[in-house]
Amino acid sequence: MSEATGRLDLNEFARMVGLNPNQTVEHLQELVKAGLARKVGSGYGVTEKGRVALKAFVQVPKDMEFHFYTGMGQPVGFAAKSLKDFYKKAKQVTVDSLEFHLYRGDFENWIRSVFKETAFADELKDMQKMQLKGEDLREEILRSAEARYAFQKLS
C-alpha cells in the first residue's frame, strides 16, 4: 500500500498486493477499523496514523543500520534495518543491550536522525528519565513501538 501513491483500480491494487479483490476489501476494512485507512468516496486513503505506521517498514541502507552491543566493543550480532526490525530485535536481544543503548541515547539518536521520528525518540528519552531496567524496559520499548506503529494490526 505504501507504493500506491495515486488512484488505483481495486483489481489492479489487489494484484499488486497479491490478494483477490474480496480479500483486499476485507483487509482495507480492517485497516479502516484500526484507523490506518479511511473511506474516501468510492475508494480508500491512508490516514496520518497509517502514514506513521508505514514508516516502520522503510529499510535503511546498510551503513545506517542499528547495531546492538552490550558494551563498548561488545557486539551481540543483531542489526536493525527498519523500525519494524528494531521492534523484532528488541524482543530478542538481552536487556543488558537495551539498557546500554537506551542510557547512552543511542536508540533516541538513531530514530530521530535516520527516520526523523521525533515522537518515538522522545518516548525513548522519557524511558531514560523513568530509569526503567530489565524486562520492564523491554516491555515499555515494545509497548511504545506497538502503539506508535500499529505492529499488532500490520503484522
C-alpha positions in Angstrom: 0.0 0.0 0.0 2.9 2.3 0.6 3.7 2.2 -3.1 0.2 3.2 -4.2 0.5 6.9 -4.4 -2.3 7.7 -6.8 -5.8 6.4 -7.7 -5.8 2.6 -8.5 -8.5 0.3 -9.7 -9.3 -2.2 -6.9 -8.4 -5.2 -9.2 -5.0 -3.6 -10.0 -4.4 -2.9 -6.4 -5.4 -6.4 -5.4 -3.0 -7.8 -7.9 -0.2 -5.6 -6.6 -0.7 -6.8 -3.0 -1.2 -10.5 -4.0 -4.8 -10.8 -2.9 -8.1 -11.3 -4.7 -10.4 -8.2 -4.7 -12.7 -9.6 -1.9 -9.6 -10.3 0.3 -8.3 -6.8 -0.4 -11.6 -5.2 0.6 -11.6 -7.2 3.8 -8.1 -6.1 4.6 -8.9 -2.5 3.8 -11.9 -2.6 6.1 -9.6 -3.9 8.9 -7.2 -1.0 8.3 -10.2 1.4 8.5 -11.2 -0.1 11.8 -7.7 0.3 13.1 -7.6 3.9 12.0 -4.8 3.3 9.5 -7.0 4.0 6.4 -10.2 5.9 5.7 -13.0 5.6 3.2 -12.7 8.4 0.6 -15.6 8.5 -1.8 -15.7 5.1 -3.6 -12.1 4.3 -2.5 -9.7 4.3 0.4 -6.9 6.6 1.6 -4.2 6.3 4.1 -4.7 8.3 7.4 -1.9 10.1 9.2 -1.8 7.2 11.7 -1.4 4.9 8.6 1.5 7.1 7.2 3.3 6.8 10.6 2.8 3.1 10.6 4.2 2.7 7.1 7.4 4.4 8.1 8.2 1.4 10.3 8.7 -0.7 7.2 11.2 1.6 5.4 14.5 -0.1 5.3 17.7 1.9 5.7 20.9 1.5 3.8 23.4 -1.0 5.3 25.6 1.8 6.6 22.7 3.2 8.6 21.5 0.0 10.3 21.4 0.0 14.1 23.9 -2.5 15.6 23.3 -3.8 19.1 26.0 -4.0 21.7 26.1 -4.9 25.4 29.1 -2.6 25.9 31.9 -0.8 24.1 33.4 -3.2 21.6 30.9 -6.0 22.6 28.6 -6.5 19.6 25.7 -9.0 20.0 25.4 -9.8 16.3 22.0 -8.1 15.7 21.3 -5.2 13.5 18.0 -3.4 12.7 17.3 -2.3 9.2 13.9 -0.7 9.9 11.7 0.3 12.8 9.8 -2.9 12.5 13.2 -4.8 12.6 14.2 -2.7 15.6 11.0 -3.9 17.3 11.7 -7.5 16.5 15.3 -7.2 17.7 14.2 -5.5 20.9 12.3 -8.7 21.7 15.4 -10.8 21.1 18.5 -9.0 22.5 19.4 -9.2 26.1 18.2 -6.5 28.5 21.8 -5.5 29.0 21.9 -4.4 25.4 18.7 -2.4 25.7 19.9 -0.7 28.8 23.3 0.0 27.3 21.8 1.8 24.3 18.9 3.5 26.0 21.0 5.2 28.6 23.6 6.3 26.1 20.8 7.8 23.9 21.7 5.6 21.0 18.1 4.5 20.2 16.8 8.0 20.5 19.6 9.4 18.2 19.2 6.7 15.6 15.4 7.0 15.4 15.5 10.8 15.4 18.3 11.2 12.8 17.6 8.3 10.5 13.8 8.2 10.5 13.0 11.8 11.6 10.7 10.2 14.1 10.7 12.7 17.0 7.7 11.3 18.9 9.1 7.8 19.3 12.6 9.2 20.0 11.1 11.4 22.7 9.3 8.4 24.2 12.6 6.6 24.4 14.2 9.6 26.1 11.3 9.6 28.6 12.1 6.0 29.4 15.6 7.1 30.5 14.0 9.6 32.9 11.8 6.8 34.3 15.0 4.8 34.9 13.5 1.6 33.6 15.6 -1.6 33.8 15.4 -5.2 32.8 12.2 -6.7 31.4 10.3 -3.6 32.4 12.4 -1.6 30.0 11.9 -4.2 27.2 8.1 -4.2 27.8 8.0 -0.4 27.6 10.0 -0.2 24.4 7.8 -2.8 22.8 4.6 -1.2 24.1 5.6 2.2 22.8 6.6 0.8 19.4 3.3 -1.2 19.1 1.2 1.9 20.0 3.1 4.2 17.6 3.4 1.9 14.6 0.4 -0.4 15.0 2.6 -3.5 14.8 -0.1 -5.8 16.1 -2.5 -4.7 13.4 0.0 -4.7 10.5 2.0 -7.9 11.3 
